[in-house]
């Protein structure tokens, strides 16, 4: 991963954490909802990466 990719990923995660913190602070979401949202996101990204490797990656 290049420096630019790492910086971009860190910036996106920081924005997401700020928004989740704001939602918690304002009372829009509780900790269980935030944990569920994070879990769904991790599952979606992990599943997408797994399917990409299994189905669409070219054989060498």
mmCIF file of the N, C-alpha and C atoms, coordinates in Angstrom:
data_MODEL
# 
_entry.id   MODEL 
# 
loop_
_atom_site.group_PDB 
_atom_site.id 
_atom_site.type_symbol 
_atom_site.label_atom_id 
_atom_site.label_alt_id 
_atom_site.label_comp_id 
_atom_site.label_asym_id 
_atom_site.label_entity_id 
_atom_site.label_seq_id 
_atom_site.pdbx_PDB_ins_code 
_atom_site.Cartn_x 
_atom_site.Cartn_y 
_atom_site.Cartn_z 
_atom_site.occupancy 
_atom_site.B_iso_or_equiv 
_atom_site.pdbx_formal_charge 
_atom_site.auth_seq_id 
_atom_site.auth_comp_id 
_atom_site.auth_asym_id 
_atom_site.auth_atom_id 
_atom_site.pdbx_PDB_model_num 
ATOM 1   N N  . UNK A 1 1  ? 0.832   -1.172  0.000   1.00 0.00 ? 1  UNK A N  1 
ATOM 2   C CA . UNK A 1 1  ? 0.000   0.000   0.000   1.00 0.00 ? 1  UNK A CA 1 
ATOM 3   C C  . UNK A 1 1  ? 0.885   1.247   0.000   1.00 0.00 ? 1  UNK A C  1 
ATOM 4   N N  . UNK A 1 2  ? 0.606   2.154   -0.894  1.00 0.00 ? 2  UNK A N  1 
ATOM 5   C CA . UNK A 1 2  ? 1.422   3.362   -0.984  1.00 0.00 ? 2  UNK A CA 1 
ATOM 6   C C  . UNK A 1 2  ? 1.048   4.353   0.121   1.00 0.00 ? 2  UNK A C  1 
ATOM 7   N N  . UNK A 1 3  ? 1.870   5.360   0.269   1.00 0.00 ? 3  UNK A N  1 
ATOM 8   C CA . UNK A 1 3  ? 1.593   6.396   1.275   1.00 0.00 ? 3  UNK A CA 1 
ATOM 9   C C  . UNK A 1 3  ? 0.267   7.095   1.009   1.00 0.00 ? 3  UNK A C  1 
ATOM 10  N N  . UNK A 1 4  ? -0.012  7.354   -0.260  1.00 0.00 ? 4  UNK A N  1 
ATOM 11  C CA . UNK A 1 4  ? -1.251  8.034   -0.629  1.00 0.00 ? 4  UNK A CA 1 
ATOM 12  C C  . UNK A 1 4  ? -2.468  7.176   -0.267  1.00 0.00 ? 4  UNK A C  1 
ATOM 13  N N  . UNK A 1 5  ? -2.387  5.878   -0.523  1.00 0.00 ? 5  UNK A N  1 
ATOM 14  C CA . UNK A 1 5  ? -3.490  4.976   -0.182  1.00 0.00 ? 5  UNK A CA 1 
ATOM 15  C C  . UNK A 1 5  ? -3.690  4.896   1.325   1.00 0.00 ? 5  UNK A C  1 
ATOM 16  N N  . UNK A 1 6  ? -2.584  4.836   2.066   1.00 0.00 ? 6  UNK A N  1 
ATOM 17  C CA . UNK A 1 6  ? -2.681  4.802   3.527   1.00 0.00 ? 6  UNK A CA 1 
ATOM 18  C C  . UNK A 1 6  ? -3.284  6.095   4.068   1.00 0.00 ? 6  UNK A C  1 
ATOM 19  N N  . UNK A 1 7  ? -2.863  7.227   3.532   1.00 0.00 ? 7  UNK A N  1 
ATOM 20  C CA . UNK A 1 7  ? -3.389  8.519   3.986   1.00 0.00 ? 7  UNK A CA 1 
ATOM 21  C C  . UNK A 1 7  ? -4.872  8.649   3.637   1.00 0.00 ? 7  UNK A C  1 
ATOM 22  N N  . UNK A 1 8  ? -5.246  8.208   2.460   1.00 0.00 ? 8  UNK A N  1 
ATOM 23  C CA . UNK A 1 8  ? -6.654  8.259   2.060   1.00 0.00 ? 8  UNK A CA 1 
ATOM 24  C C  . UNK A 1 8  ? -7.528  7.376   2.923   1.00 0.00 ? 8  UNK A C  1 
ATOM 25  N N  . UNK A 1 9  ? -7.048  6.165   3.205   1.00 0.00 ? 9  UNK A N  1 
ATOM 26  C CA . UNK A 1 9  ? -7.790  5.253   4.064   1.00 0.00 ? 9  UNK A CA 1 
ATOM 27  C C  . UNK A 1 9  ? -7.932  5.820   5.464   1.00 0.00 ? 9  UNK A C  1 
ATOM 28  N N  . UNK A 1 10 ? -6.861  6.383   5.985   1.00 0.00 ? 10 UNK A N  1 
ATOM 29  C CA . UNK A 1 10 ? -6.905  6.982   7.322   1.00 0.00 ? 10 UNK A CA 1 
ATOM 30  C C  . UNK A 1 10 ? -7.880  8.157   7.361   1.00 0.00 ? 10 UNK A C  1 
ATOM 31  N N  . UNK A 1 11 ? -7.892  8.973   6.323   1.00 0.00 ? 11 UNK A N  1 
ATOM 32  C CA . UNK A 1 11 ? -8.804  10.119  6.282   1.00 0.00 ? 11 UNK A CA 1 
ATOM 33  C C  . UNK A 1 11 ? -10.259 9.669   6.231   1.00 0.00 ? 11 UNK A C  1 
ATOM 34  N N  . UNK A 1 12 ? -10.559 8.657   5.427   1.00 0.00 ? 12 UNK A N  1 
ATOM 35  C CA . UNK A 1 12 ? -11.926 8.149   5.341   1.00 0.00 ? 12 UNK A CA 1 
ATOM 36  C C  . UNK A 1 12 ? -12.374 7.573   6.679   1.00 0.00 ? 12 UNK A C  1 
ATOM 37  N N  . UNK A 1 13 ? -11.492 6.778   7.316   1.00 0.00 ? 13 UNK A N  1 
ATOM 38  C CA . UNK A 1 13 ? -11.838 6.206   8.615   1.00 0.00 ? 13 UNK A CA 1 
ATOM 39  C C  . UNK A 1 13 ? -12.028 7.287   9.673   1.00 0.00 ? 13 UNK A C  1 
ATOM 40  N N  . UNK A 1 14 ? -11.205 8.328   9.631   1.00 0.00 ? 14 UNK A N  1 
ATOM 41  C CA . UNK A 1 14 ? -11.337 9.424   10.585  1.00 0.00 ? 14 UNK A CA 1 
ATOM 42  C C  . UNK A 1 14 ? -12.673 10.139  10.418  1.00 0.00 ? 14 UNK A C  1 
ATOM 43  N N  . UNK A 1 15 ? -13.063 10.416  9.185   1.00 0.00 ? 15 UNK A N  1 
ATOM 44  C CA . UNK A 1 15 ? -14.357 11.066  8.927   1.00 0.00 ? 15 UNK A CA 1 
ATOM 45  C C  . UNK A 1 15 ? -15.500 10.190  9.424   1.00 0.00 ? 15 UNK A C  1 
ATOM 46  N N  . UNK A 1 16 ? -15.414 8.885   9.153   1.00 0.00 ? 16 UNK A N  1 
ATOM 47  C CA . UNK A 1 16 ? -16.461 7.960   9.608   1.00 0.00 ? 16 UNK A CA 1 
ATOM 48  C C  . UNK A 1 16 ? -16.541 7.931   11.135  1.00 0.00 ? 16 UNK A C  1 
ATOM 49  N N  . UNK A 1 17 ? -15.393 7.887   11.794  1.00 0.00 ? 17 UNK A N  1 
ATOM 50  C CA . UNK A 1 17 ? -15.390 7.884   13.255  1.00 0.00 ? 17 UNK A CA 1 
ATOM 51  C C  . UNK A 1 17 ? -15.950 9.180   13.819  1.00 0.00 ? 17 UNK A C  1 
ATOM 52  N N  . UNK A 1 18 ? -15.647 10.296  13.199  1.00 0.00 ? 18 UNK A N  1 
ATOM 53  C CA . UNK A 1 18 ? -16.189 11.583  13.648  1.00 0.00 ? 18 UNK A CA 1 
ATOM 54  C C  . UNK A 1 18 ? -17.710 11.593  13.502  1.00 0.00 ? 18 UNK A C  1 
ATOM 55  N N  . UNK A 1 19 ? -18.197 11.098  12.365  1.00 0.00 ? 19 UNK A N  1 
ATOM 56  C CA . UNK A 1 19 ? -19.653 11.059  12.156  1.00 0.00 ? 19 UNK A CA 1 
ATOM 57  C C  . UNK A 1 19 ? -20.345 10.115  13.132  1.00 0.00 ? 19 UNK A C  1 
ATOM 58  N N  . UNK A 1 20 ? -19.736 8.963   13.400  1.00 0.00 ? 20 UNK A N  1 
ATOM 59  C CA . UNK A 1 20 ? -20.323 8.048   14.379  1.00 0.00 ? 20 UNK A CA 1 
ATOM 60  C C  . UNK A 1 20 ? -20.285 8.649   15.784  1.00 0.00 ? 20 UNK A C  1 
ATOM 61  N N  . UNK A 1 21 ? -19.201 9.327   16.125  1.00 0.00 ? 21 UNK A N  1 
ATOM 62  C CA . UNK A 1 21 ? -19.123 10.011  17.416  1.00 0.00 ? 21 UNK A CA 1 
ATOM 63  C C  . UNK A 1 21 ? -20.182 11.094  17.546  1.00 0.00 ? 21 UNK A C  1 
ATOM 64  N N  . UNK A 1 22 ? -20.388 11.832  16.474  1.00 0.00 ? 22 UNK A N  1 
ATOM 65  C CA . UNK A 1 22 ? -21.425 12.863  16.477  1.00 0.00 ? 22 UNK A CA 1 
ATOM 66  C C  . UNK A 1 22 ? -22.806 12.243  16.645  1.00 0.00 ? 22 UNK A C  1 
ATOM 67  N N  . UNK A 1 23 ? -23.064 11.145  15.946  1.00 0.00 ? 23 UNK A N  1 
ATOM 68  C CA . UNK A 1 23 ? -24.358 10.463  16.057  1.00 0.00 ? 23 UNK A CA 1 
ATOM 69  C C  . UNK A 1 23 ? -24.578 9.957   17.479  1.00 0.00 ? 23 UNK A C  1 
ATOM 70  N N  . UNK A 1 24 ? -23.529 9.440   18.116  1.00 0.00 ? 24 UNK A N  1 
ATOM 71  C CA . UNK A 1 24 ? -23.648 8.980   19.496  1.00 0.00 ? 24 UNK A CA 1 
ATOM 72  C C  . UNK A 1 24 ? -23.868 10.146  20.443  1.00 0.00 ? 24 UNK A C  1 
ATOM 73  N N  . UNK A 1 25 ? -23.103 11.204  20.271  1.00 0.00 ? 25 UNK A N  1 
ATOM 74  C CA . UNK A 1 25 ? -23.191 12.369  21.140  1.00 0.00 ? 25 UNK A CA 1 
ATOM 75  C C  . UNK A 1 25 ? -24.559 13.041  21.055  1.00 0.00 ? 25 UNK A C  1 
ATOM 76  N N  . UNK A 1 26 ? -25.114 13.106  19.838  1.00 0.00 ? 26 UNK A N  1 
ATOM 77  C CA . UNK A 1 26 ? -26.425 13.734  19.647  1.00 0.00 ? 26 UNK A CA 1 
ATOM 78  C C  . UNK A 1 26 ? -27.582 12.813  20.046  1.00 0.00 ? 26 UNK A C  1 
ATOM 79  N N  . UNK A 1 27 ? -27.288 11.535  20.314  1.00 0.00 ? 27 UNK A N  1 
ATOM 80  C CA . UNK A 1 27 ? -28.327 10.610  20.723  1.00 0.00 ? 27 UNK A CA 1 
ATOM 81  C C  . UNK A 1 27 ? -29.053 9.948   19.563  1.00 0.00 ? 27 UNK A C  1 
ATOM 82  N N  . UNK A 1 28 ? -28.512 10.079  18.363  1.00 0.00 ? 28 UNK A N  1 
ATOM 83  C CA . UNK A 1 28 ? -29.149 9.475   17.189  1.00 0.00 ? 28 UNK A CA 1 
ATOM 84  C C  . UNK A 1 28 ? -28.916 7.976   17.143  1.00 0.00 ? 28 UNK A C  1 
ATOM 85  N N  . UNK A 1 29 ? -27.803 7.511   17.722  1.00 0.00 ? 29 UNK A N  1 
ATOM 86  C CA . UNK A 1 29 ? -27.454 6.094   17.724  1.00 0.00 ? 29 UNK A CA 1 
ATOM 87  C C  . UNK A 1 29 ? -26.884 5.727   19.088  1.00 0.00 ? 29 UNK A C  1 
ATOM 88  N N  . UNK A 1 30 ? -27.127 4.470   19.510  1.00 0.00 ? 30 UNK A N  1 
ATOM 89  C CA . UNK A 1 30 ? -26.479 4.013   20.735  1.00 0.00 ? 30 UNK A CA 1 
ATOM 90  C C  . UNK A 1 30 ? -25.282 3.129   20.366  1.00 0.00 ? 30 UNK A C  1 
ATOM 91  N N  . UNK A 1 31 ? -24.547 2.678   21.370  1.00 0.00 ? 31 UNK A N  1 
ATOM 92  C CA . UNK A 1 31 ? -23.322 1.924   21.099  1.00 0.00 ? 31 UNK A CA 1 
ATOM 93  C C  . UNK A 1 31 ? -23.590 0.610   20.385  1.00 0.00 ? 31 UNK A C  1 
ATOM 94  N N  . UNK A 1 32 ? -24.707 -0.039  20.679  1.00 0.00 ? 32 UNK A N  1 
ATOM 95  C CA . UNK A 1 32 ? -25.046 -1.294  20.009  1.00 0.00 ? 32 UNK A CA 1 
ATOM 96  C C  . UNK A 1 32 ? -25.294 -1.069  18.515  1.00 0.00 ? 32 UNK A C  1 
ATOM 97  N N  . UNK A 1 33 ? -25.977 0.006   18.184  1.00 0.00 ? 33 UNK A N  1 
ATOM 98  C CA . UNK A 1 33 ? -26.208 0.323   16.775  1.00 0.00 ? 33 UNK A CA 1 
ATOM 99  C C  . UNK A 1 33 ? -24.911 0.657   16.054  1.00 0.00 ? 33 UNK A C  1 
ATOM 100 N N  . UNK A 1 34 ? -24.033 1.389   16.712  1.00 0.00 ? 34 UNK A N  1 
ATOM 101 C CA . UNK A 1 34 ? -22.746 1.729   16.112  1.00 0.00 ? 34 UNK A CA 1 
ATOM 102 C C  . UNK A 1 34 ? -21.918 0.468   15.906  1.00 0.00 ? 34 UNK A C  1 
ATOM 103 N N  . UNK A 1 35 ? -21.901 -0.430  16.897  1.00 0.00 ? 35 UNK A N  1 
ATOM 104 C CA . UNK A 1 35 ? -21.156 -1.687  16.761  1.00 0.00 ? 35 UNK A CA 1 
ATOM 105 C C  . UNK A 1 35 ? -21.725 -2.527  15.620  1.00 0.00 ? 35 UNK A C  1 
ATOM 106 N N  . UNK A 1 36 ? -23.053 -2.571  15.498  1.00 0.00 ? 36 UNK A N  1 
ATOM 107 C CA . UNK A 1 36 ? -23.671 -3.328  14.409  1.00 0.00 ? 36 UNK A CA 1 
ATOM 108 C C  . UNK A 1 36 ? -23.300 -2.732  13.058  1.00 0.00 ? 36 UNK A C  1 
ATOM 109 N N  . UNK A 1 37 ? -23.322 -1.422  12.951  1.00 0.00 ? 37 UNK A N  1 
ATOM 110 C CA . UNK A 1 37 ? -22.967 -0.755  11.698  1.00 0.00 ? 37 UNK A CA 1 
ATOM 111 C C  . UNK A 1 37 ? -21.522 -1.037  11.310  1.00 0.00 ? 37 UNK A C  1 
ATOM 112 N N  . UNK A 1 38 ? -20.610 -0.982  12.277  1.00 0.00 ? 38 UNK A N  1 
ATOM 113 C CA . UNK A 1 38 ? -19.205 -1.274  12.011  1.00 0.00 ? 38 UNK A CA 1 
ATOM 114 C C  . UNK A 1 38 ? -19.048 -2.736  11.606  1.00 0.00 ? 38 UNK A C  1 
ATOM 115 N N  . UNK A 1 39 ? -19.728 -3.647  12.293  1.00 0.00 ? 39 UNK A N  1 
ATOM 116 C CA . UNK A 1 39 ? -19.663 -5.063  11.954  1.00 0.00 ? 39 UNK A CA 1 
ATOM 117 C C  . UNK A 1 39 ? -20.178 -5.347  10.554  1.00 0.00 ? 39 UNK A C  1 
ATOM 118 N N  . UNK A 1 40 ? -21.280 -4.715  10.185  1.00 0.00 ? 40 UNK A N  1 
ATOM 119 C CA . UNK A 1 40 ? -21.825 -4.883  8.835   1.00 0.00 ? 40 UNK A CA 1 
ATOM 120 C C  . UNK A 1 40 ? -20.829 -4.368  7.802   1.00 0.00 ? 40 UNK A C  1 
ATOM 121 N N  . UNK A 1 41 ? -20.196 -3.232  8.073   1.00 0.00 ? 41 UNK A N  1 
ATOM 122 C CA . UNK A 1 41 ? -19.212 -2.669  7.151   1.00 0.00 ? 41 UNK A CA 1 
ATOM 123 C C  . UNK A 1 41 ? -18.006 -3.580  6.981   1.00 0.00 ? 41 UNK A C  1 
ATOM 124 N N  . UNK A 1 42 ? -17.509 -4.121  8.084   1.00 0.00 ? 42 UNK A N  1 
ATOM 125 C CA . UNK A 1 42 ? -16.363 -5.033  8.011   1.00 0.00 ? 42 UNK A CA 1 
ATOM 126 C C  . UNK A 1 42 ? -16.754 -6.297  7.249   1.00 0.00 ? 42 UNK A C  1 
ATOM 127 N N  . UNK A 1 43 ? -17.940 -6.816  7.518   1.00 0.00 ? 43 UNK A N  1 
ATOM 128 C CA . UNK A 1 43 ? -18.410 -8.006  6.806   1.00 0.00 ? 43 UNK A CA 1 
ATOM 129 C C  . UNK A 1 43 ? -18.573 -7.764  5.322   1.00 0.00 ? 43 UNK A C  1 
ATOM 130 N N  . UNK A 1 44 ? -19.104 -6.597  4.973   1.00 0.00 ? 44 UNK A N  1 
ATOM 131 C CA . UNK A 1 44 ? -19.303 -6.268  3.560   1.00 0.00 ? 44 UNK A CA 1 
ATOM 132 C C  . UNK A 1 44 ? -17.965 -6.150  2.832   1.00 0.00 ? 44 UNK A C  1 
ATOM 133 N N  . UNK A 1 45 ? -17.029 -5.420  3.416   1.00 0.00 ? 45 UNK A N  1 
ATOM 134 C CA . UNK A 1 45 ? -15.722 -5.242  2.785   1.00 0.00 ? 45 UNK A CA 1 
ATOM 135 C C  . UNK A 1 45 ? -14.974 -6.572  2.720   1.00 0.00 ? 45 UNK A C  1 
ATOM 136 N N  . UNK A 1 46 ? -14.994 -7.329  3.814   1.00 0.00 ? 46 UNK A N  1 
ATOM 137 C CA . UNK A 1 46 ? -14.327 -8.627  3.817   1.00 0.00 ? 46 UNK A CA 1 
ATOM 138 C C  . UNK A 1 46 ? -14.933 -9.584  2.813   1.00 0.00 ? 46 UNK A C  1 
ATOM 139 N N  . UNK A 1 47 ? -16.258 -9.621  2.736   1.00 0.00 ? 47 UNK A N  1 
ATOM 140 C CA . UNK A 1 47 ? -16.927 -10.474 1.767   1.00 0.00 ? 47 UNK A CA 1 
ATOM 141 C C  . UNK A 1 47 ? -16.632 -10.069 0.339   1.00 0.00 ? 47 UNK A C  1 
ATOM 142 N N  . UNK A 1 48 ? -16.593 -8.775  0.089   1.00 0.00 ? 48 UNK A N  1 
ATOM 143 C CA . UNK A 1 48 ? -16.281 -8.287  -1.249  1.00 0.00 ? 48 UNK A CA 1 
ATOM 144 C C  . UNK A 1 48 ? -14.866 -8.668  -1.654  1.00 0.00 ? 48 UNK A C  1 
ATOM 145 N N  . UNK A 1 49 ? -13.906 -8.490  -0.753  1.00 0.00 ? 49 UNK A N  1 
ATOM 146 C CA . UNK A 1 49 ? -12.522 -8.868  -1.051  1.00 0.00 ? 49 UNK A CA 1 
ATOM 147 C C  . UNK A 1 49 ? -12.397 -10.372 -1.280  1.00 0.00 ? 49 UNK A C  1 
ATOM 148 N N  . UNK A 1 50 ? -13.101 -11.155 -0.468  1.00 0.00 ? 50 UNK A N  1 
ATOM 149 C CA . UNK A 1 50 ? -13.068 -12.610 -0.634  1.00 0.00 ? 50 UNK A CA 1 
ATOM 150 C C  . UNK A 1 50 ? -13.634 -13.014 -1.994  1.00 0.00 ? 50 UNK A C  1 
ATOM 151 N N  . UNK A 1 51 ? -14.783 -12.458 -2.350  1.00 0.00 ? 51 UNK A N  1 
ATOM 152 C CA . UNK A 1 51 ? -15.390 -12.802 -3.636  1.00 0.00 ? 51 UNK A CA 1 
ATOM 153 C C  . UNK A 1 51 ? -14.518 -12.350 -4.797  1.00 0.00 ? 51 UNK A C  1 
ATOM 154 N N  . UNK A 1 52 ? -13.904 -11.194 -4.672  1.00 0.00 ? 52 UNK A N  1 
ATOM 155 C CA . UNK A 1 52 ? -13.012 -10.725 -5.726  1.00 0.00 ? 52 UNK A CA 1 
ATOM 156 C C  . UNK A 1 52 ? -11.882 -11.717 -5.943  1.00 0.00 ? 52 UNK A C  1 
ATOM 157 N N  . UNK A 1 53 ? -11.267 -12.142 -4.845  1.00 0.00 ? 53 UNK A N  1 
ATOM 158 C CA . UNK A 1 53 ? -10.158 -13.096 -4.968  1.00 0.00 ? 53 UNK A CA 1 
ATOM 159 C C  . UNK A 1 53 ? -10.625 -14.420 -5.557  1.00 0.00 ? 53 UNK A C  1 
ATOM 160 N N  . UNK A 1 54 ? -11.787 -14.877 -5.160  1.00 0.00 ? 54 UNK A N  1 
ATOM 161 C CA . UNK A 1 54 ? -12.263 -16.183 -5.593  1.00 0.00 ? 54 UNK A CA 1 
ATOM 162 C C  . UNK A 1 54 ? -12.815 -16.177 -7.020  1.00 0.00 ? 54 UNK A C  1 
ATOM 163 N N  . UNK A 1 55 ? -13.505 -15.128 -7.402  1.00 0.00 ? 55 UNK A N  1 
ATOM 164 C CA . UNK A 1 55 ? -14.247 -15.146 -8.655  1.00 0.00 ? 55 UNK A CA 1 
ATOM 165 C C  . UNK A 1 55 ? -13.608 -14.357 -9.793  1.00 0.00 ? 55 UNK A C  1 
ATOM 166 N N  . UNK A 1 56 ? -12.996 -13.217 -9.480  1.00 0.00 ? 56 UNK A N  1 
ATOM 167 C CA . UNK A 1 56 ? -12.600 -12.326 -10.562 1.00 0.00 ? 56 UNK A CA 1 
ATOM 168 C C  . UNK A 1 56 ? -11.101 -12.131 -10.710 1.00 0.00 ? 56 UNK A C  1 
ATOM 169 N N  . UNK A 1 57 ? -10.308 -12.633 -9.806  1.00 0.00 ? 57 UNK A N  1 
ATOM 170 C CA . UNK A 1 57 ? -8.872  -12.451 -9.921  1.00 0.00 ? 57 UNK A CA 1 
ATOM 171 C C  . UNK A 1 57 ? -8.341  -13.333 -11.040 1.00 0.00 ? 57 UNK A C  1 
ATOM 172 N N  . UNK A 1 58 ? -7.501  -12.771 -11.871 1.00 0.00 ? 58 UNK A N  1 
ATOM 173 C CA . UNK A 1 58 ? -6.948  -13.527 -12.993 1.00 0.00 ? 58 UNK A CA 1 
ATOM 174 C C  . UNK A 1 58 ? -5.901  -14.502 -12.510 1.00 0.00 ? 58 UNK A C  1 
ATOM 175 N N  . UNK A 1 59 ? -5.897  -15.651 -13.123 1.00 0.00 ? 59 UNK A N  1 
ATOM 176 C CA . UNK A 1 59 ? -4.913  -16.666 -12.797 1.00 0.00 ? 59 UNK A CA 1 
ATOM 177 C C  . UNK A 1 59 ? -3.574  -16.307 -13.445 1.00 0.00 ? 59 UNK A C  1 
ATOM 178 N N  . UNK A 1 60 ? -2.492  -16.540 -12.740 1.00 0.00 ? 60 UNK A N  1 
ATOM 179 C CA . UNK A 1 60 ? -1.152  -16.277 -13.314 1.00 0.00 ? 60 UNK A CA 1 
ATOM 180 C C  . UNK A 1 60 ? -0.636  -17.481 -14.047 1.00 0.00 ? 60 UNK A C  1 
# 
